[in-house]
Amino acid sequence: MTHDDERDLDRAFLALADPIRRRIIARLSRGPATVNELTEPFDITKQAISKHVHVLEEAGLVTRSRDAQRRPVHLNPTRLEELTAWIDRYRLVKESQYRSLDAVLDKEQSP
């Protein structure tokens, strides 16, 4: 993994560390939404939501498009899949280690 890859990974996980941004991601998983639509369930300003969207955009987790006067925000599922793949790589290593440990323990417990 290159230094740039690590920096991108850090940026994505830092973006997801915030509960509001995680809720925005959850909302966008149901389909694109404008900043106004994303603001509705929160008790914060549209400007604050825009800043959260900007952080998510910088992390590559969302994109924006232009549709006449609207600028919908879209989830970037490819980026989420990359993060999931990174997590799975380490999860699979740990699972393999646990299976090896289980095999040793089973062998010791067998008469």
C-alpha positions in Angstrom: 0.0 0.0 0.0 1.4 3.3 -1.0 1.6 6.4 1.1 -1.2 8.0 -1.0 -3.4 4.9 -0.5 -2.8 5.1 3.3 -3.7 8.8 3.3 -6.9 8.1 1.3 -7.8 5.4 3.7 -7.2 7.6 6.7 -9.4 10.4 5.1 -12.2 7.9 4.5 -12.2 6.5 8.0 -11.9 9.9 9.6 -14.9 11.0 7.5 -16.9 8.0 8.7 -15.9 8.6 12.3 -18.5 11.4 12.6 -22.1 10.1 13.4 -23.8 12.8 11.3 -21.7 11.8 8.3 -22.5 8.1 8.9 -26.2 9.0 8.9 -25.7 11.0 5.7 -24.1 7.9 4.1 -27.0 5.8 5.4 -29.5 8.2 3.8 -27.7 8.2 0.5 -27.7 4.5 0.4 -31.4 4.8 -0.4 -30.8 7.2 -3.3 -29.4 10.6 -4.1 -30.5 13.7 -2.2 -29.8 17.4 -2.2 -28.3 19.2 0.7 -31.7 20.6 1.6 -33.1 17.0 1.7 -30.1 15.8 3.8 -30.6 18.6 6.3 -34.3 17.7 7.1 -33.6 15.0 9.8 -31.0 17.0 11.6 -31.2 19.9 14.0 -28.2 21.7 12.3 -27.9 24.3 9.5 -27.8 23.6 5.8 -24.3 25.1 5.9 -23.2 22.5 8.5 -24.6 19.7 6.3 -22.7 21.2 3.3 -19.5 21.0 5.3 -20.2 17.4 6.2 -20.9 16.6 2.6 -17.7 18.3 1.6 -15.7 16.1 4.0 -17.4 13.0 2.5 -16.7 14.2 -1.0 -13.0 14.8 -0.2 -12.8 11.3 1.1 -14.3 10.0 -2.1 -17.4 8.6 -0.4 -19.9 10.8 -2.2 -20.1 12.7 -5.5 -22.2 15.6 -6.7 -23.9 16.1 -10.0 -25.8 18.9 -11.6 -29.4 18.5 -12.6 -30.7 21.8 -13.8 -30.8 23.9 -10.5 -30.4 20.9 -8.3 -27.0 19.5 -7.2 -27.8 16.0 -5.9 -25.3 14.2 -3.7 -24.7 10.5 -4.6 -23.1 7.7 -2.6 -20.0 6.3 -4.2 -20.5 2.6 -3.6 -17.1 1.7 -5.2 -15.3 3.6 -2.5 -17.3 1.8 0.2 -16.4 -1.5 -1.4 -12.7 -0.6 -1.3 -13.0 0.1 2.4 -14.9 -3.1 3.0 -12.2 -5.0 1.1 -9.5 -3.5 3.2 -11.4 -4.5 6.4 -12.1 -8.0 5.1 -8.5 -8.6 4.3 -7.6 -8.2 8.0 -10.7 -10.0 9.2 -9.9 -13.0 7.1 -6.3 -13.1 8.5 -7.7 -13.0 12.1 -10.3 -15.7 11.3 -7.6 -17.9 10.0 -5.6 -17.4 13.2 -8.6 -18.2 15.3 -9.3 -21.4 13.3 -5.7 -22.5 13.9 -6.0 -21.8 17.6 -9.3 -23.7 17.7 -7.6 -26.7 16.0 -4.8 -26.7 18.5 -7.2 -26.5 21.4 -9.4 -29.3 20.0 -6.3 -31.4 19.6 -5.2 -30.8 23.2 -8.7 -31.6 24.5 -9.0 -34.9 22.5 -8.1 -38.0 24.6 
